[in-house]
Amino acid sequence: MIMSEPTFSIQSTVRSYPKAAYELIKRDILGTRYTLSLTFVGPTRARSYNEVHRGKTYVPNVLSYPLDGSTGEIIICPSVAKREAKKFALSYTGYTTYLFIHGLLHLKGYDHGATMERMEERYKRKYSVA
């Protein structure tokens, strides 16, 4: 039997992060052939990624990077998500899941705007993000 490469992995440089149906959501939005790495990082590392890759100096809640047409990476900073969740009337886990959906939609090619917002709402409903 030939073993295939995994198409989804989660890494973390922080002690804890919210658990959610990340792999299921990834398969739904990007498909089974897209290879994705999801990494949870602290604020120092998140700011560093943002500076190096985007020239921005703030600590982001989520970053997404397409590496090629079928491979990408999403980085989420749980401490920022925890702080921002209430502003969006979501739980910490719900908001982190929303940020993951947001990053996936960017990797799928969506830019900020009405179409992306409709897609985010669709997936929030589908996965009971609250």
BELDAVEN-V839755 format. One record per helix or strand. SS is the DSSP state (H for helix, E for strand). FROM is the first residue (numbers start at 1). LEN is the number of residues. If there is no record, write none. Layout:
ss=SS from=FROM len=LEN
ss=SS from=FROM len=LEN
This chain:
ss=E from=8 len=5
ss=H from=22 len=9
ss=E from=35 len=6
ss=H from=43 len=12
ss=E from=62 len=7
ss=E from=71 len=6
ss=H from=78 len=11
ss=H from=92 len=17
ss=H from=114 len=13
